[in-house]
Structures are given as structure tokens and as C-alpha cells.
Amino acid sequence: MLEIRQSKHRGRANHGWLQSRHTFSFGHYRDLNQQGFSDLLVINDDQVSPGQGFGTHGHRDMEIFSYVLDGALEHKDSMGTGSVIRPGDVQMMSAGTGVQHSEFNHSAQDPVHFLQIWIVPGERGATPRYQQVHVDEAEKRGRLRLIIAPEGQDGTLAVRQDARVYAGLFDGAESAALDVGPERHVYVHVARGSLNVNGERLSEGDGARIRNAGALRFDQGEQAEVLVFDLRPRELPAL
């Protein structure tokens, strides 16, 4: 059974240069019923004005990945990494013992729209690291393409947790099935468009908790882009 979290119920932050929607509690938005799910702590849907961004700030013991929907996001960090992330790119920063970084809209003319997602790691005090991979649209079209996994195999990014993340694009008759087994939880986030998940309609910005998920079917998409999180069977992150 899906527990749907509609987009309109997400937290909202308007900082002028930043328009953000929070699936789970973040910053000044606090909802005791929305404190994450399993090891998934944050899904922020951010739109940043041209030339603006997040100045240098620190993180520790967190797996943080960015998924760009439109525009270009510029990243710099204390590990010496400098990169620009565009649609199709997936970036993972494992903060470990501590890292400083900044994220800015790379463009002086166009906004950037991206998801920033935090997963609580299974180990603390690890060495910080940075990873980035590009996944072509064709690899996600009408299927769920694994983009993040514990082992980082087959062109995926490695995460320090028993979690896997899939990305898919669905339109018209395209469909896909995913069976994670009965002992796993799943969180679904619709980044844009709409589609059915086990017959339930989800639209842009909607999410769904699925406990003891088993077999899932994704179909009847309308220009849909979706992220699917295969997670440990626990209710809340351990911080």
C-alpha cells in the first residue's frame, strides 16, 4: 500500500534567489510526521536564480547527491573538486569526517532546477569523497536505471549505506517493474510529469512511502521523471 505525500503538502521556503520545496523537515520547516523515511533524510526541490547559490558551508557524516533537472549547477569543495552538473549528471558527495563546499547556478541568464538529497550513512568518520557520473536519457527511457548502489557497480555511484536509487523516464505505453522483495521499504519521488505506481497516480512533486514493498509497477506516464529509493526496512533515519 502506498502512503502518498502530495506535492502541495511539502514545506516551502522563499529566499528570493532560492525557491525550495521540502519533502521532509529541513531548515525552518518542521513537521513531526515528516522526519525522513528509512535512511532517507532530505529531498529538497530547489530552483536557484541566475548567478546565485549556496556559499561555502560544511557537512559531516552524510551522503549528499544532486540530480539536475534543468540548467547547470556549479560545485566546488575543500577536496579540490570543481565541476558543473547538468541534466543527466548525478553527483555524490560523501561528507565523512567533514567537507566544505559551495553550489551556485553556473549561468548568469537561466535558473537551475535540481534535487538535493541526503542519505544517512551506515558508517561514521569515513574519508570524504566525490563522485560524478552521466547517465544518458536513453538508459532511463521506459526503464528504471540504477544510478546509486552500495558497491558502485556498473556505472553507478557508491553510497555508504544499504540503499539503491533508480531513475526512470516514462511516457505513453512505457512501463517497468521492480521487485525489491518483501523485506525492503521504498520511497518514490516524482521529479516531473505524472505516472501510476501500482495503479496509484502520482504527479510532479508527489512522493510515496511503500513499506515491505515487494513488486512494483510503473506505467501510464505523462512526461514523467521519477526517482525510486530501495531502502532498509526501518521507519526513520538514525542520526
BELNORNOR-V938726 format. One record per backbone hydrogen bond with DSSP energy under -1.0 kcal/mol. CO is the residue of the C=O (numbers start at 1). NH is the residue of the N-H. Records with the same first field share a line. If there is no record, write none. Layout:
CO: NH + NH
This chain:
3: 209
5: 207
6: 9
7: 10
11: 22
13: 20
15: 17
17: 49
18: 15
19: 47
20: 13
21: 45
22: 11
26: 29
29: 26
31: 34
34: 25
37: 40
39: 120
40: 37
42: 118
43: 23
44: 116
45: 21
46: 114
47: 19
48: 112
49: 52
52: 105
54: 103
57: 101
59: 99
62: 95
63: 119
64: 93
65: 117
66: 91
67: 115
70: 113
72: 106
73: 85
74: 104
75: 83
76: 102
77: 80
81: 77
83: 75
85: 73
86: 89
88: 135
90: 133
91: 66
92: 131
93: 64
94: 129
95: 98
96: 61
99: 59
100: 78
101: 57
102: 76
103: 54
104: 74
107: 51
112: 48
113: 69 + 70
114: 46
115: 67
116: 44
117: 65
118: 41 + 42
119: 63
126: 97
129: 94
131: 92
133: 90
136: 139
137: 140 + 141
140: 143 + 169
145: 167
147: 157
148: 165
149: 159
153: 156
157: 149
159: 161
160: 122
161: 163
164: 230
165: 147 + 148
166: 228
167: 145
168: 226
169: 142
170: 224
171: 174
176: 218
178: 216
181: 184 + 214
184: 213
185: 231
186: 210
187: 229
188: 208
189: 227
190: 205
192: 225
194: 222
195: 202
196: 219
197: 200
200: 197
202: 195
203: 206
206: 190
207: 5
208: 188
209: 3
210: 186
214: 180
216: 178
217: 198
218: 176
219: 196
221: 172
222: 194
224: 170
225: 191 + 192
226: 168
227: 189
228: 166
229: 187
230: 164
231: 185
232: 234
235: 38
